Amino acid sequence: MSATFLAEVSLAADPRLIRGVRLLISSLAADRGLSMDEIEDLKLAVQEACVNRLALGLAQDRLRIEISDDQNTLVIAVSGDRPGPGNEDEEAALGLSLAEALVDGVWTEDAGGTERVVLRKSLPPPPVGPAS
Amino acid sequence: MKRLTIETRTDGEVSVLSLRGELDVATAPQFKDALLPLAEAGGLIAVSLETLEFLDSRGIGVLVAATRAAREAGGDVAIAIPSRAQRHSIEVLKLDTFLTLRDDEAQAVAALTGGTR
């Protein structure tokens, strides 16, 4: 079964604009039944993924965030517009370590010439309706 | 509206910096500019995050750098951080044993003046 597309955002590579991504993530996660604590963790994980792309120089002009629901798992992919490998940045690596502790899965993968960070967060099971 | 507001005052020999808003990659330089000179001068500094809404790894990085600088210069930094989520981030990075974390501003000031680290 293919993933359900939820949102795609393309931003200028400006750290100040990541705040808008956090608001979007917060809204989508609340709609899908995550708790307040889980939403806070997810917002921070996405923040760290965005900062990682910017800090490594992989998002020079644009930062792109794609959000989908893959079999009741929220999947968030963050990529830039430049090919890797990026700059060395100890703090960027630290940020991804933090993200790994906050969601169910974090990895990097090739995305057509550049590299993207993918986050996975399991969603609570959808409510079961009354038996008819 | 400013993303991060920093209010600075003194409580006896302690400089108290109260942060309101968001401390993240966009505002960390502003915080660093306010905090690091005090730290490098060897001051006793309480940083209150009691009304901080968001903290990312770049903000944590400034707290670590300032704590290190202050201790090297004979001072120290204590942080009032009541938020469970924000404290959890610091614990995940295994920095909770390096940073002095307290639940509120009064306890942070006491940690600097009363030897209760």
gemmi code that builds the backbone of each chain (N, CA, C; Angstrom):
import gemmi

chains = {
    "A": [
        ("MET", (0.843, -1.181, 0.000), (0.000, 0.000, 0.000), (0.885, 1.240, 0.000)),
        ("SER", (0.604, 2.220, -0.863), (1.456, 3.397, -0.941), (1.083, 4.385, 0.164)),
        ("ALA", (2.050, 5.259, 0.450), (1.841, 6.254, 1.503), (0.838, 7.297, 1.041)),
        ("THR", (0.135, 7.865, 1.992), (-0.829, 8.929, 1.699), (-0.138, 10.278, 1.835)),
        ("PHE", (-0.151, 11.045, 0.764), (0.472, 12.371, 0.786), (-0.302, 13.295, 1.723)),
        ("LEU", (0.412, 14.018, 2.575), (-0.242, 14.968, 3.483), (0.144, 16.410, 3.189)),
        ("ALA", (1.435, 16.668, 2.994), (1.857, 18.054, 2.772), (3.265, 18.087, 2.202)),
        ("GLU", (3.558, 19.144, 1.505), (4.923, 19.388, 1.022), (5.185, 20.885, 1.147)),
        ("VAL", (6.302, 21.217, 1.750), (6.632, 22.625, 1.977), (8.023, 22.884, 1.437)),
        ("SER", (8.166, 23.978, 0.716), (9.474, 24.393, 0.226), (9.738, 25.791, 0.764)),
        ("LEU", (10.869, 25.926, 1.455), (11.188, 27.194, 2.120), (12.516, 27.717, 1.621)),
        ("ALA", (12.701, 29.025, 1.714), (14.045, 29.568, 1.559), (14.906, 29.012, 2.694)),
        ("ALA", (16.180, 28.840, 2.427), (17.082, 28.247, 3.428), (17.413, 29.284, 4.506)),
        ("ASP", (16.414, 29.638, 5.264), (16.534, 30.663, 6.308), (16.083, 30.033, 7.629)),
        ("PRO", (16.961, 29.960, 8.624), (16.601, 29.293, 9.885), (15.336, 29.852, 10.520)),
        ("ARG", (15.050, 31.119, 10.289), (13.869, 31.731, 10.921), (12.573, 31.134, 10.403)),
        ("LEU", (12.613, 30.543, 9.212), (11.386, 30.021, 8.610), (11.019, 28.615, 9.099)),
        ("ILE", (11.937, 27.963, 9.801), (11.652, 26.596, 10.270), (10.491, 26.609, 11.263)),
        ("ARG", (10.315, 27.727, 11.920), (9.203, 27.845, 12.886), (7.862, 27.483, 12.227)),
        ("GLY", (7.674, 27.900, 10.983), (6.432, 27.592, 10.279), (6.261, 26.098, 10.065)),
        ("VAL", (7.357, 25.401, 9.842), (7.296, 23.941, 9.685), (6.857, 23.306, 11.007)),
        ("ARG", (7.365, 23.824, 12.103), (6.974, 23.287, 13.415), (5.471, 23.442, 13.635)),
        ("LEU", (4.935, 24.576, 13.235), (3.495, 24.800, 13.403), (2.690, 23.811, 12.561)),
        ("LEU", (3.149, 23.571, 11.334), (2.460, 22.614, 10.461), (2.508, 21.209, 11.051)),
        ("ILE", (3.684, 20.809, 11.499), (3.847, 19.482, 12.101), (2.946, 19.342, 13.320)),
        ("SER", (2.902, 20.381, 14.106), (2.084, 20.358, 15.314), (0.616, 20.129, 14.968)),
        ("SER", (0.140, 20.820, 13.955), (-1.258, 20.694, 13.546), (-1.558, 19.292, 13.001)),
        ("LEU", (-0.690, 18.801, 12.131), (-0.908, 17.467, 11.547), (-0.853, 16.373, 12.616)),
        ("ALA", (0.095, 16.512, 13.521), (0.262, 15.482, 14.556), (-0.922, 15.482, 15.522)),
        ("ALA", (-1.428, 16.669, 15.834), (-2.595, 16.746, 16.726), (-3.816, 16.121, 16.053)),
        ("ASP", (-3.978, 16.378, 14.766), (-5.103, 15.791, 14.030), (-5.054, 14.272, 14.052)),
        ("ARG", (-3.846, 13.723, 14.129), (-3.698, 12.275, 14.077), (-3.568, 11.634, 15.449)),
        ("GLY", (-3.885, 12.395, 16.458), (-4.052, 11.811, 17.780), (-2.812, 11.658, 18.628)),
        ("LEU", (-1.705, 12.297, 18.238), (-0.521, 12.213, 19.106), (-0.748, 13.052, 20.364)),
        ("SER", (-0.122, 12.639, 21.449), (-0.259, 13.370, 22.712), (0.560, 14.658, 22.649)),
        ("MET", (0.333, 15.534, 23.609), (1.084, 16.801, 23.646), (2.588, 16.547, 23.748)),
        ("ASP", (2.977, 15.594, 24.590), (4.400, 15.290, 24.743), (4.989, 14.757, 23.430)),
        ("GLU", (4.225, 13.886, 22.762), (4.711, 13.334, 21.491), (4.830, 14.424, 20.429)),
        ("ILE", (3.894, 15.361, 20.443), (3.945, 16.462, 19.473), (5.183, 17.329, 19.723)),
        ("GLU", (5.445, 17.607, 20.995), (6.632, 18.415, 21.316), (7.901, 17.694, 20.844)),
        ("ASP", (7.967, 16.387, 21.083), (9.139, 15.613, 20.645), (9.267, 15.636, 19.120)),
        ("LEU", (8.143, 15.477, 18.434), (8.176, 15.444, 16.974), (8.595, 16.804, 16.399)),
        ("LYS", (8.061, 17.866, 16.962), (8.437, 19.215, 16.510), (9.948, 19.420, 16.639)),
        ("LEU", (10.495, 18.989, 17.766), (11.933, 19.177, 17.978), (12.737, 18.301, 17.017)),
        ("ALA", (12.278, 17.081, 16.790), (12.997, 16.189, 15.864), (13.024, 16.794, 14.450)),
        ("VAL", (11.901, 17.334, 14.012), (11.847, 17.943, 12.686), (12.730, 19.195, 12.639)),
        ("GLN", (12.693, 19.972, 13.710), (13.573, 21.139, 13.801), (15.032, 20.718, 13.599)),
        ("GLU", (15.435, 19.645, 14.304), (16.830, 19.204, 14.222), (17.173, 18.699, 12.814)),
        ("ALA", (16.222, 18.038, 12.163), (16.483, 17.579, 10.791), (16.675, 18.776, 9.855)),
        ("CYS", (15.848, 19.794, 10.007), (15.976, 20.995, 9.168), (17.303, 21.703, 9.436)),
        ("VAL", (17.645, 21.844, 10.706), (18.899, 22.512, 11.067), (20.087, 21.726, 10.517)),
        ("ASN", (19.985, 20.409, 10.554), (21.057, 19.550, 10.040), (21.323, 19.831, 8.567)),
        ("ARG", (20.263, 19.917, 7.786), (20.442, 20.177, 6.343), (21.061, 21.552, 6.099)),
        ("LEU", (20.601, 22.531, 6.888), (21.137, 23.885, 6.734), (22.601, 23.941, 7.174)),
        ("ALA", (22.886, 23.330, 8.317), (24.238, 23.419, 8.883), (25.260, 22.716, 8.015)),
        ("LEU", (24.841, 21.643, 7.366), (25.778, 20.895, 6.518), (25.914, 21.514, 5.132)),
        ("GLY", (25.200, 22.591, 4.892), (25.290, 23.253, 3.596), (24.544, 22.521, 2.497)),
        ("LEU", (23.693, 21.573, 2.886), (22.952, 20.808, 1.877), (21.689, 21.551, 1.422)),
        ("ALA", (21.285, 22.534, 2.187), (20.182, 23.405, 1.767), (20.754, 24.809, 1.609)),
        ("GLN", (21.175, 25.103, 0.413), (21.795, 26.411, 0.201), (20.743, 27.466, -0.122)),
        ("ASP", (19.846, 27.134, -1.019), (18.787, 28.077, -1.389), (17.438, 27.651, -0.838)),
        ("ARG", (17.193, 26.345, -0.846), (15.869, 25.846, -0.434), (15.957, 24.666, 0.497)),
        ("LEU", (14.957, 24.598, 1.344), (14.766, 23.469, 2.245), (13.389, 22.895, 1.914)),
        ("ARG", (13.330, 21.577, 1.748), (12.073, 20.955, 1.330), (11.643, 19.914, 2.357)),
        ("ILE", (10.385, 19.976, 2.743), (9.852, 19.054, 3.744), (8.634, 18.351, 3.145)),
        ("GLU", (8.684, 17.027, 3.105), (7.565, 16.235, 2.582), (7.002, 15.390, 3.717)),
        ("ILE", (5.686, 15.420, 3.869), (5.042, 14.710, 4.979), (3.991, 13.763, 4.411)),
        ("SER", (4.043, 12.513, 4.856), (3.061, 11.533, 4.389), (2.695, 10.601, 5.542)),
        ("ASP", (1.623, 9.866, 5.316), (1.166, 8.859, 6.284), (1.338, 7.505, 5.607)),
        ("ASP", (2.281, 6.708, 6.124), (2.575, 5.409, 5.536), (2.101, 4.325, 6.509)),
        ("GLN", (0.926, 3.798, 6.268), (0.354, 2.731, 7.102), (0.387, 3.106, 8.583)),
        ("ASN", (-0.229, 4.226, 8.844), (-0.360, 4.734, 10.215), (0.973, 5.117, 10.857)),
        ("THR", (1.900, 5.501, 10.027), (3.159, 6.064, 10.511), (3.388, 7.393, 9.788)),
        ("LEU", (3.647, 8.415, 10.566), (3.945, 9.710, 9.962), (5.392, 9.689, 9.465)),
        ("VAL", (5.575, 10.005, 8.190), (6.914, 9.996, 7.592), (7.233, 11.410, 7.127)),
        ("ILE", (8.338, 11.955, 7.608), (8.720, 13.332, 7.296), (10.120, 13.309, 6.694)),
        ("ALA", (10.227, 13.766, 5.450), (11.523, 13.776, 4.757), (11.963, 15.217, 4.573)),
        ("VAL", (13.207, 15.493, 4.963), (13.750, 16.853, 4.886), (14.974, 16.828, 3.978)),
        ("SER", (14.950, 17.653, 2.957), (16.082, 17.666, 2.025), (16.426, 19.104, 1.654)),
        ("GLY", (17.618, 19.240, 1.075), (18.054, 20.542, 0.588), (18.124, 20.524, -0.921)),
        ("ASP", (18.864, 21.452, -1.477), (18.937, 21.559, -2.924), (20.360, 21.387, -3.443)),
        ("ARG", (21.246, 20.884, -2.591), (22.636, 20.693, -3.013), (23.050, 19.250, -2.787)),
        ("PRO", (23.944, 18.754, -3.641), (24.422, 17.380, -3.448), (25.345, 17.282, -2.238)),
        ("GLY", (25.333, 16.130, -1.594), (26.245, 15.892, -0.481), (27.611, 15.501, -1.014)),
        ("PRO", (28.599, 15.221, -0.187), (28.506, 15.364, 1.258), (28.580, 16.819, 1.686)),
        ("GLY", (28.011, 17.105, 2.815), (28.002, 18.469, 3.307), (29.239, 18.805, 4.113)),
        ("ASN", (29.191, 19.948, 4.779), (30.291, 20.384, 5.640), (30.362, 19.491, 6.877)),
        ("GLU", (31.512, 19.525, 7.522), (31.634, 18.902, 8.844), (30.980, 19.827, 9.854)),
        ("ASP", (30.132, 19.309, 10.690), (29.509, 20.139, 11.709), (29.114, 19.257, 12.886)),
        ("GLU", (29.877, 19.393, 13.970), (29.668, 18.529, 15.138), (28.283, 18.757, 15.739)),
        ("GLU", (27.859, 20.015, 15.796), (26.556, 20.327, 16.395), (25.404, 19.753, 15.565)),
        ("ALA", (25.588, 19.720, 14.231), (24.535, 19.163, 13.377), (24.353, 17.676, 13.660)),
        ("ALA", (25.470, 16.990, 13.883), (25.403, 15.561, 14.217), (24.745, 15.369, 15.570)),
        ("LEU", (25.038, 16.259, 16.502), (24.431, 16.197, 17.832), (22.921, 16.359, 17.732)),
        ("GLY", (22.490, 17.254, 16.865), (21.066, 17.487, 16.687), (20.349, 16.253, 16.159)),
        ("LEU", (20.989, 15.545, 15.240), (20.357, 14.322, 14.723), (20.324, 13.223, 15.786)),
        ("SER", (21.336, 13.193, 16.640), (21.310, 12.231, 17.755), (20.113, 12.513, 18.650)),
        ("LEU", (19.842, 13.775, 18.851), (18.682, 14.152, 19.658), (17.395, 13.706, 18.962)),
        ("ALA", (17.314, 13.948, 17.664), (16.119, 13.541, 16.908), (15.890, 12.035, 17.020)),
        ("GLU", (16.969, 11.268, 16.960), (16.848, 9.804, 17.023), (16.197, 9.335, 18.325)),
        ("ALA", (16.429, 10.097, 19.370), (15.861, 9.708, 20.671), (14.401, 10.126, 20.813)),
        ("LEU", (13.928, 10.961, 19.926), (12.598, 11.545, 20.095), (11.523, 10.904, 19.225)),
        ("VAL", (11.928, 10.240, 18.145), (10.941, 9.614, 17.259), (11.298, 8.139, 17.078)),
        ("ASP", (10.532, 7.431, 16.260), (10.711, 5.980, 16.156), (11.793, 5.568, 15.159)),
        ("GLY", (12.197, 6.484, 14.296), (13.238, 6.139, 13.344), (13.776, 7.387, 12.652)),
        ("VAL", (15.090, 7.429, 12.464), (15.732, 8.535, 11.741), (16.830, 7.944, 10.879)),
        ("TRP", (16.852, 8.276, 9.612), (17.962, 7.845, 8.777), (18.152, 8.846, 7.640)),
        ("THR", (19.287, 8.737, 6.956), (19.529, 9.566, 5.777), (19.533, 8.661, 4.559)),
        ("GLU", (19.086, 9.191, 3.429), (19.042, 8.392, 2.205), (19.271, 9.303, 1.006)),
        ("ASP", (19.674, 8.685, -0.090), (19.896, 9.437, -1.318), (18.544, 9.879, -1.891)),
        ("ALA", (18.521, 11.081, -2.402), (17.276, 11.608, -2.981), (17.595, 12.323, -4.294)),
        ("GLY", (18.018, 11.533, -5.268), (18.269, 12.089, -6.591), (19.353, 13.139, -6.617)),
        ("GLY", (20.523, 12.805, -6.110), (21.648, 13.733, -6.178), (21.890, 14.492, -4.899)),
        ("THR", (20.915, 14.552, -4.051), (21.147, 15.129, -2.735), (20.779, 14.079, -1.689)),
        ("GLU", (20.914, 14.426, -0.461), (20.662, 13.475, 0.614), (19.565, 14.039, 1.499)),
        ("ARG", (18.648, 13.186, 1.917), (17.594, 13.707, 2.792), (17.558, 12.940, 4.108)),
        ("VAL", (17.061, 13.619, 5.117), (16.839, 12.997, 6.423), (15.382, 12.583, 6.478)),
        ("VAL", (15.142, 11.350, 6.907), (13.768, 10.853, 7.022), (13.477, 10.510, 8.487)),
        ("LEU", (12.343, 10.988, 8.959), (11.894, 10.700, 10.321), (10.619, 9.867, 10.251)),
        ("ARG", (10.482, 8.906, 11.152), (9.238, 8.117, 11.231), (8.686, 8.185, 12.646)),
        ("LYS", (7.398, 8.415, 12.727), (6.728, 8.452, 14.026), (5.425, 7.661, 13.927)),
        ("SER", (5.326, 6.580, 14.711), (4.107, 5.761, 14.698), (2.935, 6.556, 15.257)),
        ("LEU", (1.785, 6.364, 14.635), (0.573, 7.048, 15.082), (-0.289, 6.090, 15.890)),
        ("PRO", (-1.124, 6.619, 16.774), (-2.038, 5.732, 17.492), (-3.016, 5.104, 16.510)),
        ("PRO", (-3.511, 3.903, 16.821), (-4.454, 3.260, 15.894), (-5.693, 4.121, 15.716)),
        ("PRO", (-6.247, 4.146, 14.505), (-7.451, 4.941, 14.288), (-8.603, 4.398, 15.136)),
        ("PRO", (-9.501, 5.278, 15.592), (-10.612, 4.801, 16.421), (-11.497, 3.840, 15.643)),
        ("VAL", (-11.964, 2.818, 16.354), (-12.853, 1.839, 15.725), (-14.288, 2.323, 15.895)),
        ("GLY", (-15.006, 2.383, 14.794), (-16.387, 2.860, 14.859), (-17.307, 1.806, 15.448)),
        ("PRO", (-18.527, 2.207, 15.809), (-19.482, 1.241, 16.376), (-19.857, 0.172, 15.350)),
        ("ALA", (-20.006, -1.048, 15.825), (-20.379, -2.145, 14.921), (-21.776, -1.883, 14.354)),
        ("SER", (-21.909, -2.096, 13.043), (-23.219, -1.840, 12.427), (-24.029, -3.124, 12.371)),
    ],
    "B": [
        ("MET", (6.845, 41.080, 16.336), (7.101, 40.502, 17.656), (8.445, 39.791, 17.647)),
        ("LYS", (9.238, 40.032, 18.690), (10.537, 39.381, 18.753), (10.376, 37.907, 19.081)),
        ("ARG", (11.194, 37.098, 18.436), (11.124, 35.652, 18.677), (11.656, 35.289, 20.057)),
        ("LEU", (12.681, 36.047, 20.489), (13.285, 35.772, 21.795), (13.515, 37.094, 22.517)),
        ("THR", (13.013, 37.168, 23.740), (13.257, 38.341, 24.585), (14.111, 37.897, 25.755)),
        ("ILE", (15.164, 38.673, 26.024), (16.073, 38.356, 27.135), (16.063, 39.537, 28.101)),
        ("GLU", (15.636, 39.282, 29.319), (15.668, 40.308, 30.359), (16.820, 39.993, 31.304)),
        ("THR", (17.637, 41.008, 31.571), (18.800, 40.805, 32.436), (18.661, 41.671, 33.689)),
        ("ARG", (18.903, 41.077, 34.850), (18.901, 41.824, 36.100), (19.891, 41.158, 37.041)),
        ("THR", (20.066, 41.732, 38.205), (20.977, 41.108, 39.165), (20.220, 40.732, 40.433)),
        ("ASP", (20.639, 39.641, 41.036), (20.093, 39.179, 42.301), (21.312, 38.946, 43.197)),
        ("GLY", (21.666, 39.986, 43.971), (22.904, 39.916, 44.736), (24.086, 39.854, 43.785)),
        ("GLU", (24.891, 38.814, 43.936), (26.083, 38.703, 43.074), (25.796, 37.912, 41.785)),
        ("VAL", (24.546, 37.534, 41.612), (24.186, 36.696, 40.454), (23.512, 37.531, 39.359)),
        ("SER", (23.973, 37.358, 38.144), (23.271, 37.932, 36.990), (22.182, 36.949, 36.582)),
        ("VAL", (20.966, 37.460, 36.439), (19.840, 36.593, 36.068), (19.364, 36.968, 34.674)),
        ("LEU", (19.395, 35.998, 33.770), (18.887, 36.205, 32.411), (17.592, 35.414, 32.266)),
        ("SER", (16.492, 36.114, 32.033), (15.195, 35.444, 31.846), (14.845, 35.461, 30.367)),
        ("LEU", (14.573, 34.285, 29.856), (14.290, 34.160, 28.423), (12.804, 33.927, 28.204)),
        ("ARG", (12.255, 34.621, 27.216), (10.860, 34.397, 26.844), (10.791, 34.246, 25.332)),
        ("GLY", (10.080, 33.219, 24.874), (9.950, 33.002, 23.425), (10.577, 31.692, 23.014)),
        ("GLU", (11.386, 31.739, 21.970), (11.953, 30.518, 21.407), (13.469, 30.645, 21.298)),
        ("LEU", (14.169, 29.642, 21.825), (15.625, 29.604, 21.720), (15.978, 28.480, 20.757)),
        ("ASP", (16.281, 28.875, 19.528), (16.549, 27.875, 18.495), (17.675, 28.359, 17.585)),
        ("VAL", (17.836, 27.692, 16.473), (18.943, 28.022, 15.567), (18.885, 29.484, 15.119)),
        ("ALA", (17.681, 30.061, 15.053), (17.550, 31.439, 14.583), (17.882, 32.457, 15.668)),
        ("THR", (17.617, 32.111, 16.915), (17.807, 33.082, 17.998), (19.020, 32.783, 18.874)),
        ("ALA", (19.651, 31.632, 18.676), (20.817, 31.270, 19.498), (21.931, 32.325, 19.429)),
        ("PRO", (22.201, 32.934, 18.257), (23.255, 33.963, 18.232), (22.956, 35.159, 19.149)),
        ("GLN", (21.681, 35.552, 19.206), (21.278, 36.654, 20.093), (21.538, 36.285, 21.558)),
        ("PHE", (21.196, 35.066, 21.908), (21.404, 34.592, 23.283), (22.902, 34.491, 23.590)),
        ("LYS", (23.652, 33.995, 22.630), (25.101, 33.865, 22.817), (25.738, 35.232, 23.059)),
        ("ASP", (25.296, 36.221, 22.299), (25.842, 37.579, 22.465), (25.540, 38.148, 23.851)),
        ("ALA", (24.401, 37.761, 24.416), (24.033, 38.265, 25.740), (24.744, 37.511, 26.858)),
        ("LEU", (24.903, 36.214, 26.663), (25.379, 35.353, 27.758), (26.903, 35.199, 27.808)),
        ("LEU", (27.516, 35.042, 26.644), (28.933, 34.675, 26.644), (29.857, 35.729, 27.276)),
        ("PRO", (29.630, 37.028, 27.046), (30.513, 38.011, 27.709), (30.459, 37.916, 29.228)),
        ("LEU", (29.262, 37.670, 29.775), (29.135, 37.511, 31.232), (29.880, 36.268, 31.692)),
        ("ALA", (29.769, 35.199, 30.909), (30.428, 33.941, 31.266), (31.947, 34.086, 31.201)),
        ("GLU", (32.421, 34.702, 30.151), (33.876, 34.844, 29.982), (34.484, 35.774, 31.030)),
        ("ALA", (33.644, 36.612, 31.622), (34.118, 37.486, 32.701), (34.115, 36.768, 34.048)),
        ("GLY", (33.719, 35.494, 34.046), (33.737, 34.711, 35.282), (32.572, 35.009, 36.211)),
        ("GLY", (31.452, 35.404, 35.647), (30.289, 35.745, 36.470), (29.517, 34.532, 36.955)),
        ("LEU", (28.699, 34.773, 37.975), (27.707, 33.786, 38.407), (26.420, 34.142, 37.674)),
        ("ILE", (25.911, 33.200, 36.906), (24.803, 33.511, 35.997), (23.692, 32.481, 36.150)),
        ("ALA", (22.491, 32.972, 36.436), (21.314, 32.100, 36.434), (20.548, 32.388, 35.145)),
        ("VAL", (20.281, 31.334, 34.388), (19.509, 31.473, 33.148), (18.140, 30.857, 33.391)),
        ("SER", (17.114, 31.685, 33.315), (15.762, 31.175, 33.561), (15.060, 30.878, 32.239)),
        ("LEU", (14.709, 29.599, 32.085), (13.959, 29.164, 30.896), (12.498, 28.900, 31.271)),
        ("GLU", (12.044, 29.511, 32.360), (10.700, 29.219, 32.879), (9.592, 29.640, 31.918)),
        ("THR", (9.841, 30.654, 31.101), (8.814, 31.077, 30.138), (9.291, 30.857, 28.700)),
        ("LEU", (10.223, 29.933, 28.545), (10.701, 29.596, 27.205), (9.769, 28.560, 26.571)),
        ("GLU", (9.368, 28.803, 25.344), (8.398, 27.923, 24.687), (9.049, 26.815, 23.859)),
        ("PHE", (10.287, 27.043, 23.421), (10.922, 26.046, 22.549), (12.433, 26.134, 22.714)),
        ("LEU", (13.076, 24.976, 22.743), (14.538, 24.904, 22.896), (15.071, 23.832, 21.962)),
        ("ASP", (16.020, 24.190, 21.109), (16.623, 23.165, 20.248), (18.101, 22.967, 20.590)),
        ("SER", (18.789, 22.123, 19.825), (20.165, 21.760, 20.172), (21.118, 22.949, 20.064)),
        ("ARG", (20.783, 23.921, 19.211), (21.659, 25.102, 19.105), (21.582, 25.957, 20.371)),
        ("GLY", (20.387, 26.032, 20.931), (20.239, 26.740, 22.199), (20.977, 26.017, 23.317)),
        ("ILE", (20.871, 24.693, 23.329), (21.590, 23.902, 24.325), (23.097, 24.099, 24.153)),
        ("GLY", (23.532, 24.192, 22.912), (24.953, 24.408, 22.633), (25.476, 25.698, 23.247)),
        ("VAL", (24.662, 26.741, 23.223), (25.078, 28.012, 23.834), (25.187, 27.862, 25.355)),
        ("LEU", (24.231, 27.136, 25.943), (24.283, 26.917, 27.397), (25.552, 26.155, 27.788)),
        ("VAL", (25.913, 25.171, 26.983), (27.127, 24.387, 27.267), (28.375, 25.254, 27.123)),
        ("ALA", (28.442, 26.023, 26.035), (29.621, 26.869, 25.801), (29.779, 27.907, 26.911)),
        ("ALA", (28.671, 28.483, 27.331), (28.737, 29.503, 28.377), (29.116, 28.902, 29.720)),
        ("THR", (28.585, 27.725, 30.008), (28.932, 27.063, 31.279), (30.423, 26.749, 31.318)),
        ("ARG", (30.923, 26.244, 30.212), (32.355, 25.912, 30.144), (33.199, 27.180, 30.319)),
        ("ALA", (32.804, 28.245, 29.607), (33.569, 29.508, 29.670), (33.528, 30.087, 31.078)),
        ("ALA", (32.361, 30.051, 31.697), (32.239, 30.623, 33.045), (33.106, 29.859, 34.040)),
        ("ARG", (33.073, 28.540, 33.965), (33.864, 27.740, 34.925), (35.364, 27.945, 34.721)),
        ("GLU", (35.758, 28.069, 33.472), (37.183, 28.308, 33.196), (37.636, 29.656, 33.743)),
        ("ALA", (36.690, 30.604, 33.816), (37.028, 31.953, 34.296), (36.708, 32.131, 35.781)),
        ("GLY", (36.323, 31.047, 36.452), (36.064, 31.113, 37.884), (34.625, 31.379, 38.259)),
        ("GLY", (33.740, 31.392, 37.307), (32.316, 31.600, 37.580), (31.517, 30.334, 37.382)),
        ("ASP", (30.222, 30.491, 37.181), (29.384, 29.313, 36.929), (28.031, 29.753, 36.354)),
        ("VAL", (27.333, 28.784, 35.792), (26.008, 29.013, 35.226), (25.061, 27.970, 35.812)),
        ("ALA", (23.870, 28.395, 36.213), (22.813, 27.461, 36.628), (21.563, 27.802, 35.825)),
        ("ILE", (20.803, 26.769, 35.514), (19.684, 26.937, 34.580), (18.381, 26.521, 35.250)),
        ("ALA", (17.408, 27.420, 35.242), (16.061, 27.087, 35.724), (15.267, 26.554, 34.544)),
        ("ILE", (14.916, 25.270, 34.606), (14.307, 24.612, 33.451), (13.189, 23.679, 33.923)),
        ("PRO", (11.998, 24.213, 34.121), (10.907, 23.378, 34.621), (10.281, 22.466, 33.574)),
        ("SER", (10.461, 22.782, 32.293), (9.804, 22.007, 31.234), (10.368, 20.589, 31.151)),
        ("ARG", (9.484, 19.591, 31.271), (9.909, 18.202, 31.172), (10.535, 17.907, 29.809)),
        ("ALA", (9.906, 18.449, 28.748), (10.386, 18.167, 27.394), (11.773, 18.778, 27.180)),
        ("GLN", (11.957, 20.017, 27.643), (13.251, 20.672, 27.447), (14.343, 19.974, 28.260)),
        ("ARG", (13.993, 19.568, 29.464), (14.982, 18.868, 30.292), (15.324, 17.506, 29.675)),
        ("HIS", (14.316, 16.855, 29.115), (14.536, 15.554, 28.482), (15.556, 15.675, 27.336)),
        ("SER", (15.459, 16.755, 26.565), (16.406, 16.952, 25.456), (17.840, 17.007, 25.974)),
        ("ILE", (18.026, 17.705, 27.076), (19.364, 17.827, 27.662), (19.837, 16.469, 28.192)),
        ("GLU", (18.918, 15.715, 28.753), (19.263, 14.384, 29.271), (19.637, 13.434, 28.133)),
        ("VAL", (18.898, 13.514, 27.031), (19.190, 12.657, 25.875), (20.617, 12.892, 25.383)),
        ("LEU", (21.039, 14.140, 25.415), (22.388, 14.476, 24.952), (23.445, 14.232, 26.035)),
        ("LYS", (22.992, 13.681, 27.169), (23.876, 13.349, 28.291), (24.636, 14.588, 28.807)),
        ("LEU", (23.934, 15.706, 28.799), (24.538, 16.946, 29.280), (23.989, 17.343, 30.644)),
        ("ASP", (23.089, 16.536, 31.188), (22.474, 16.895, 32.459), (23.447, 16.783, 33.630)),
        ("THR", (24.542, 16.053, 33.456), (25.525, 15.985, 34.532), (26.543, 17.125, 34.425)),
        ("PHE", (26.659, 17.702, 33.237), (27.582, 18.833, 33.058), (26.900, 20.154, 33.405)),
        ("LEU", (25.667, 20.324, 32.932), (24.927, 21.554, 33.210), (24.290, 21.477, 34.590)),
        ("THR", (24.151, 22.624, 35.236), (23.459, 22.688, 36.527), (22.007, 23.045, 36.264)),
        ("LEU", (21.121, 22.072, 36.468), (19.700, 22.239, 36.143), (18.869, 22.289, 37.422)),
        ("ARG", (17.981, 23.256, 37.488), (17.083, 23.378, 38.626), (15.665, 23.648, 38.125)),
        ("ASP", (14.688, 23.461, 39.014), (13.286, 23.582, 38.600), (12.807, 25.019, 38.457)),
        ("ASP", (13.410, 25.944, 39.226), (12.971, 27.336, 39.110), (14.148, 28.280, 39.353)),
        ("GLU", (13.845, 29.557, 39.163), (14.910, 30.563, 39.230), (15.524, 30.656, 40.627)),
        ("ALA", (14.681, 30.597, 41.649), (15.202, 30.698, 43.021), (16.195, 29.571, 43.309)),
        ("GLN", (15.880, 28.374, 42.846), (16.782, 27.244, 43.067), (18.069, 27.399, 42.256)),
        ("ALA", (17.942, 27.984, 41.072), (19.148, 28.192, 40.249), (20.078, 29.204, 40.914)),
        ("VAL", (19.497, 30.273, 41.437), (20.314, 31.278, 42.142), (20.951, 30.641, 43.377)),
        ("ALA", (20.164, 29.841, 44.095), (20.695, 29.185, 45.300), (21.832, 28.230, 44.963)),
        ("ALA", (21.732, 27.574, 43.808), (22.788, 26.645, 43.401), (24.113, 27.382, 43.199)),
        ("LEU", (24.021, 28.645, 42.812), (25.237, 29.424, 42.564), (25.794, 30.062, 43.831)),
        ("THR", (24.923, 30.339, 44.769), (25.357, 31.086, 45.952), (25.432, 30.229, 47.204)),
        ("GLY", (24.720, 29.085, 47.166), (24.663, 28.294, 48.392), (25.418, 26.990, 48.325)),
        ("GLY", (26.097, 26.761, 47.215), (26.884, 25.529, 47.100), (26.048, 24.274, 47.047)),
        ("THR", (24.843, 24.356, 46.416), (23.959, 23.175, 46.403), (23.893, 22.524, 45.039)),
        ("ARG", (24.987, 22.594, 44.268), (24.989, 21.962, 42.944), (24.804, 20.471, 43.038)),
    ],
}
model = gemmi.Model(1)
for chain_id, residues in chains.items():
    chain = gemmi.Chain(chain_id)
    for i, (resn, *xyz) in enumerate(residues, 1):
        res = gemmi.Residue()
        res.name, res.seqid = resn, gemmi.SeqId(i, " ")
        for name, pos in zip(("N", "CA", "C"), xyz):
            atom = gemmi.Atom()
            atom.name, atom.element = name, gemmi.Element(name[0])
            atom.pos, atom.b_iso = gemmi.Position(*pos), 0.0
            res.add_atom(atom)
        chain.add_residue(res)
    model.add_chain(chain)
structure = gemmi.Structure()
structure.add_model(model)
structure.setup_entities()
